[in-house]
Every structure is written in C-alpha cells, then in structure tokens.
Amino acid sequence: MRRLGAGVAAAVLVVAGGVPASAVDGTLPGGIGIAVDIETPLPDTVIPKGTTTVVGTASIGTRTATPRTSLVYVLDSSGSLSQAGWDAEKQAVAQFHREVAQQPYLGVGTVGLAAFSTTGRVFWTGQAAGPQFQNALAALQWQDGSTNFTAGLRAGTEAAKATTEPRSLMIFLSDGRDNHALENFEGALSQVPERVDIHTVAFGPDAECGNGPRSLKRMADATGGTCVKASEVGDLPAVLGTLFPSELQRLTLTVDGGPELPITDITPALPQPGPRQVRYTVETPPLDVGNHPLCVTAHGTDHAGRGKVTDCTNVIIREPAPGTTTAVPTTSATPTSPGSPPPTAALPGNRQVSVIPRGGVDTGDGTAAP
C-alpha cells in the first residue's frame, strides 16, 4: 500500500510451562490474517540423535479480521452509460459487496457510496454489514450528465473522510474519459487523505486506464492503488474481485537459526488463494546433542503487500548416561523445568513439554520479501 507503512510491531508469544500453544496469528499489510502452527514436536521434546518430523498447519484469511478498513464506492452516472448500463454497474457493485466486501476476513467496517457525472455527491455512509448499503445502492438514480473525474474524486474523498477506520479503500468506476479540463484535478487529488488508496476501474469499450494527467491511472498511481480494465459492464464482478487478492505463497523451516529451508510436503500444494488452510510435514536435517530451535514461517500476500508469521518449538538431544542405550521413543506430556531432576518420562529418547518462547509476526512493508 502507498503512504501507510506496516507500522505494526512484531509480537512475541510465550507459552506457559507444559501447555502447548495454539497457532501464531499475524496480520498482512492489508489486514487479512495469516497464521502458522507447529503441532509436533511439542516444546522441549527429548528425542534421539538424527532427524525429526515437524507437522502442523498454516492458513490465510480463515479468521475474522478486526474492522480496520473502510470502503468507498464512487460510481460513474454519466450519460454515456444509458439506463441499462447504469443498472448493470449498480448490479456489479452489489454483487461484489455481497460476495467479497462483506466477508469477515477482509475487516471492512464502514462503507461510503457516491456517484458522479457533471457533478458529484455522497449518497450514503454506514456499516458494511446488513442490508442498508444494498438499499441505498438500489435507490440511486441515473444522473445522465458528462464525465467529471474531479467531481467524483471530491465526492469520494468526502465519503472517505466521514469514516473512522485507520485505512480506507476507494473504488472509482468509469466508462469513459474525463471531459472537464477546466476543473482542478490535481488540487482534488492533493486533498485525498494519506490513509486512502484509490483503485480505479475502467469498464466498457470507450474506457481506458490511460497515461495522461487526468486519467484513471494517474488517480490510482498517486494514491498507491491500481487501475484495472473490464471490457464490458458484465465483466465488472470478476474484475472487481481481483482488487483484494490474498495468497499463502510458501512455507519454510529454520533449524538453530540457520537458513530457510523450503517445505514442499504441503496439502493442498502452495500457492493457495485465501481463505484457505493447509497441512505440512517436513523432516529436519540430522541433529546432534543439544537444544535445537525449530521454526516454521508462513509467507503470504494480500492487496497491500507481503508479510509473514513464524511459530517455533524446541527439541532436546541429551548425552546418554554412561552404560545406557538409547530407548525407543515414546510420548509423554509430563512437564519439567530446567535444572530439576528429570522425571522418568524425560529420559533420553522420551518426550516432555516445558516453557518455550514462540514465534513472532512480521507484517511486511509492502515490499517483496526475500
């Protein structure tokens, strides 16, 4: 995203002694959740020398996000549309709002609705959930005027300023080109708040993203958004749906803080669009005596950039006592604390659970991860 940095500090979770933790949840730059969980081995499992198997899950967009985003729709109501085109534009926005914008994992709190032709106007602001938005959209009347991007931009900015979420996304639709050259387009663009990104949509045979100073592309580029093209009004629902992608891209394992090793045994195979959960299995390299932190990182992206979240566990390999042989591994949930005599279940080759610091969250800054 443009002028909003990630700005979310990494979180570190600590598990109480003897109690396995749940998944570590993070948030991608656009607000969509990403999570990873190491199910086994449990923290401070005692294992024999050699490799060990790490098993767990990772997900993207599977939990309800805290509302932190507002959404503003700005509809083109100019005469080039005709009544039928206007009705189709409204139907496409209604479908997108119902199928995408209202999904809990996007975290959309409030919504604004504006339209423009020769002039622009805010018609409604309120909660994304519930029927009120759809009722307000259905009641909008075709204005049948010229195409004034500046008027639409001002109306959309007014609607965005009426919302209180820390970030706002404006969807600006048009079937034509701006024909009000005397309007102060750059002045209106400069009034768009820092927290607002504008995604523009050019639809119909006469519309283009363009490269000029008064184009839909200029509006998007100046605010960190994108411009997309729909050849016909009927293509709008599919094109609108591409504005808020999320993807779980890859999983990696680190051992003892070493380099990231790719995890390839994943079901279903990555990458996967959100919302989705996957299961993974990975073998570590051979391990020797000592403590070995094992960390799994899930890498993902949403419409505002890349991010990652990490979960860690620890395994222990102890020197065998003189005159003993390595036992066949068994499982125990008996906790122990460092420095205390180990219970029978904690003898070499057996497992137990203790305190272990877990992984943290890196929300990314919108730039490509290494």
C-alpha positions in Angstrom: 0.0 0.0 0.0 1.1 3.6 -0.6 1.8 6.0 2.2 0.8 3.8 5.1 3.8 1.8 6.4 3.3 -1.5 8.1 3.7 0.1 11.4 2.8 -3.0 13.4 5.4 -4.2 15.9 6.4 -7.8 16.0 4.6 -9.8 18.7 6.2 -12.4 20.8 4.1 -15.0 22.5 5.2 -17.2 25.4 3.7 -20.5 26.3 3.1 -21.4 29.9 5.0 -24.4 31.2 3.7 -27.7 30.0 0.9 -26.2 27.8 1.2 -26.4 24.0 0.3 -23.1 22.3 -2.2 -22.6 19.6 -1.4 -21.1 16.2 0.5 -17.9 16.0 -1.7 -15.3 14.2 -0.4 -12.4 12.2 -1.9 -9.7 10.0 -0.8 -8.9 6.5 -0.4 -5.2 5.5 -3.9 -5.1 4.1 -5.5 -6.5 7.3 -6.0 -10.1 6.2 -5.0 -12.7 8.7 -2.2 -15.2 8.3 -1.3 -18.0 10.8 1.0 -20.9 11.3 1.1 -23.7 13.9 3.6 -26.4 14.8 1.6 -29.2 16.2 4.5 -31.6 16.7 7.1 -31.9 18.1 5.8 -30.3 21.3 8.0 -27.7 23.0 11.2 -29.2 24.6 10.6 -32.7 23.3 13.5 -35.0 24.1 14.5 -37.0 21.0 17.3 -39.3 20.0 20.0 -38.2 17.6 19.0 -38.0 14.0 16.2 -36.3 12.0 12.8 -35.4 13.4 9.5 -34.7 11.7 7.7 -31.4 12.1 4.0 -31.4 11.4 1.5 -28.5 11.5 -0.9 -26.2 9.7 -0.8 -22.8 8.0 -3.7 -20.6 6.9 -4.6 -17.3 5.3 -7.9 -15.4 5.6 -9.6 -18.0 7.8 -10.3 -15.8 10.8 -12.5 -12.8 11.2 -10.4 -9.7 11.0 -10.8 -6.7 13.3 -12.5 -4.0 11.3 -9.8 -1.5 10.4 -10.7 -0.7 6.8 -13.4 1.4 5.2 -14.6 1.0 1.6 -15.9 3.8 -0.6 -17.6 3.2 -3.9 -17.7 6.0 -6.5 -20.0 5.2 -9.4 -20.0 6.8 -12.9 -23.5 8.0 -13.6 -22.8 9.8 -16.9 -25.0 9.9 -20.0 -22.7 7.6 -22.0 -23.9 4.7 -19.8 -27.6 4.7 -20.6 -30.1 3.5 -18.1 -29.3 -0.1 -18.8 -25.6 0.4 -18.3 -26.2 2.3 -15.1 -28.3 -0.6 -13.8 -25.7 -3.1 -14.8 -23.0 -1.1 -13.0 -25.0 -1.0 -9.8 -25.7 -4.7 -10.0 -22.0 -5.5 -10.4 -21.2 -3.3 -7.3 -24.0 -5.0 -5.3 -22.6 -8.5 -6.2 -19.1 -7.5 -5.3 -20.1 -6.1 -2.0 -22.2 -9.1 -1.1 -19.7 -11.7 -2.2 -16.4 -10.0 -1.3 -16.6 -6.8 0.7 -18.8 -8.3 3.4 -16.6 -11.3 4.1 -15.4 -11.2 7.7 -11.7 -11.9 6.8 -11.4 -8.6 5.0 -12.1 -6.5 8.1 -14.3 -3.8 6.3 -16.1 -1.7 8.9 -17.9 1.2 7.3 -18.8 2.0 3.7 -19.4 5.1 1.7 -21.4 5.5 -1.5 -21.0 8.3 -4.0 -21.8 8.9 -7.7 -20.8 11.5 -10.2 -21.5 12.8 -13.7 -21.3 16.6 -14.3 -21.3 16.9 -10.5 -20.6 14.5 -7.7 -22.4 13.7 -4.4 -22.2 11.4 -1.4 -25.4 9.5 -1.1 -24.8 7.2 1.9 -22.3 6.1 4.6 -22.8 3.4 7.2 -21.9 -0.2 8.2 -20.7 -2.7 5.6 -22.8 -5.4 7.2 -26.6 -5.5 6.9 -29.0 -4.5 4.1 -28.7 -0.8 4.4 -25.9 -0.4 1.8 -27.8 -2.5 -0.8 -30.9 -0.5 -0.2 -29.1 2.8 -0.7 -27.4 1.5 -3.8 -30.7 0.3 -5.3 -32.2 3.7 -4.7 -29.5 5.6 -6.7 -30.8 7.3 -9.8 -29.0 7.7 -13.1 -27.8 11.3 -13.5 -27.3 11.4 -17.3 -24.5 14.1 -17.4 -21.0 14.5 -18.6 -17.9 12.7 -17.1 -16.2 14.8 -14.4 -13.5 12.8 -12.6 -12.7 15.8 -10.3 -16.3 15.9 -9.1 -16.3 12.2 -8.4 -12.9 12.4 -6.7 -14.2 15.1 -4.4 -17.3 13.2 -3.5 -15.3 10.0 -2.8 -12.9 12.0 -0.6 -15.8 13.5 1.3 -17.2 10.0 1.9 -13.8 8.6 3.0 -13.3 11.5 5.5 -16.6 10.5 7.1 -15.2 7.1 8.0 -13.1 6.4 11.1 -11.1 3.3 10.2 -7.3 3.7 10.1 -7.2 2.9 6.3 -9.7 3.4 3.5 -10.0 1.9 0.0 -11.9 3.9 -2.7 -13.2 2.0 -5.7 -13.7 4.6 -8.5 -15.5 3.3 -11.6 -15.9 5.0 -15.0 -16.9 4.0 -18.5 -15.3 7.0 -20.2 -12.7 9.7 -20.1 -12.7 13.0 -18.1 -14.1 15.8 -20.2 -13.8 18.7 -17.7 -10.4 20.1 -18.4 -11.0 23.3 -16.5 -11.5 21.5 -13.2 -8.6 21.4 -10.7 -8.0 17.7 -10.9 -4.6 17.8 -9.2 -6.0 20.0 -6.5 -8.7 17.5 -5.7 -6.1 14.7 -5.8 -4.0 16.5 -3.2 -6.9 16.5 -0.8 -7.1 12.7 -0.6 -6.1 11.7 2.9 -2.9 9.7 3.4 -4.9 6.7 4.7 -6.9 6.4 1.4 -5.8 4.2 -1.5 -7.8 4.6 -4.7 -8.4 1.6 -7.0 -9.8 2.7 -10.4 -11.9 0.5 -12.8 -12.3 1.4 -16.4 -15.2 -0.5 -18.0 -16.8 -0.6 -21.4 -15.3 -0.2 -24.9 -14.6 3.5 -24.6 -12.9 3.4 -21.2 -9.1 3.2 -20.6 -6.8 3.4 -17.6 -4.8 5.9 -19.7 -1.5 7.6 -19.0 -2.4 11.2 -19.1 -2.5 13.8 -16.2 -6.3 13.4 -15.8 -6.6 9.6 -16.2 -7.8 6.8 -14.0 -4.2 5.5 -13.9 -3.0 8.9 -12.6 -5.6 8.7 -9.8 -4.5 5.2 -8.8 -0.8 5.8 -9.1 -0.9 8.9 -7.0 -2.6 7.1 -4.1 -1.0 3.6 -4.1 -3.8 1.9 -5.8 -4.2 0.1 -9.1 -6.2 0.6 -12.3 -7.9 -2.4 -13.9 -9.9 -2.8 -17.1 -13.2 -4.5 -17.8 -14.1 -4.8 -21.5 -17.8 -4.9 -20.8 -20.1 -4.0 -17.9 -20.8 -7.7 -17.5 -17.2 -8.3 -16.7 -17.2 -5.9 -13.7 -18.0 -8.5 -10.9 -15.0 -10.6 -11.9 -12.7 -7.6 -12.3 -13.7 -6.1 -9.0 -13.0 -9.4 -7.3 -9.3 -9.1 -8.4 -8.8 -6.0 -6.4 -8.5 -7.7 -3.0 -6.4 -10.9 -3.6 -4.7 -12.8 -0.8 -2.4 -15.8 -1.2 -0.5 -18.2 1.0 2.7 -18.4 -1.0 5.2 -20.7 0.7 6.4 -22.3 4.0 9.9 -22.5 5.2 11.7 -24.2 8.1 14.8 -23.0 10.0 16.9 -25.1 12.4 19.1 -23.5 15.0 18.5 -20.1 13.4 20.1 -21.2 10.2 19.0 -20.6 6.6 15.3 -21.0 5.5 14.7 -24.5 4.1 11.7 -24.9 1.7 8.8 -27.1 2.9 7.4 -29.0 0.0 5.1 -31.7 1.5 2.0 -29.4 1.8 -1.6 -30.4 1.2 -3.1 -28.7 -0.8 0.1 -27.6 -2.6 1.1 -23.9 -2.5 0.5 -21.3 -3.6 -3.2 -21.1 -2.5 -5.6 -18.2 -2.6 -7.4 -17.1 0.6 -9.3 -18.0 2.6 -7.5 -21.4 2.9 -5.8 -23.7 5.4 -3.1 -26.2 4.5 -1.2 -29.0 6.4 2.5 -29.6 6.1 5.1 -32.2 7.1 8.9 -31.7 6.9 11.9 -33.6 8.1 14.8 -31.7 9.8 18.4 -32.3 8.9 20.3 -34.7 11.2 20.5 -33.3 14.8 23.2 -33.8 17.4 23.3 -33.4 21.2 21.9 -30.1 22.4 18.9 -27.8 22.2 17.5 -27.2 18.7 15.0 -24.4 18.0 12.8 -25.3 15.0 10.8 -22.5 13.4 8.2 -22.6 10.6 7.4 -19.4 8.7 4.3 -18.9 6.5 4.8 -16.3 3.8 1.8 -14.6 2.2 0.5 -11.5 0.5 -2.7 -9.5 0.3 -3.8 -6.5 -1.7 -1.5 -4.2 0.3 1.8 -6.2 0.3 3.7 -9.1 1.6 4.1 -10.4 5.2 5.0 -13.5 7.2 4.3 -15.1 10.5 6.5 -17.6 12.4 5.9 -20.3 15.0 8.8 -22.0 16.9 9.3 -25.1 19.0 12.4 -26.7 20.6 13.8 -30.2 20.7 16.4 -31.6 23.0 19.0 -34.3 22.4 20.8 -35.3 25.6 24.1 -37.3 26.1 23.2 -40.8 27.1 24.0 -41.8 30.6 27.2 -44.0 30.9 26.3 -47.6 30.4 22.9 -47.0 28.9 21.5 -47.5 25.5 19.0 -45.2 23.6 15.4 -46.1 24.3 12.7 -46.4 21.8 11.0 -43.0 21.7 7.6 -42.8 23.4 5.4 -39.8 24.1 4.7 -38.1 27.4 3.0 -34.8 28.3 4.8 -34.7 31.7 6.3 -31.2 32.1 9.7 -30.5 33.6 11.6 -27.3 34.4 15.2 -26.6 33.6 17.6 -27.6 36.3 15.2 -30.0 38.1 15.7 -33.8 38.1 14.0 -35.2 35.0 11.0 -37.5 35.6 11.2 -41.0 34.1 9.4 -39.8 31.0 12.1 -37.3 30.3 14.9 -39.9 30.0 16.8 -39.8 26.7 14.6 -40.9 23.9 11.3 -39.8 25.5 9.4 -36.5 25.3 8.1 -33.9 27.6 6.8 -30.3 27.5 8.3 -27.2 29.1 8.4 -23.4 28.7 9.2 -22.3 25.2 9.2 -18.8 23.5 7.1 -18.9 20.4 7.5 -17.1 17.1 6.5 -13.6 16.1 4.8 -11.7 13.4 6.3 -9.6 10.6 3.6 -7.7 8.7 5.9 -6.6 6.0 6.1 -3.1 4.5 4.6 -3.7 1.1 7.9 -4.6 -0.5 8.9 -8.0 -1.8 10.1 -10.4 0.8 13.5 -12.0 0.2 
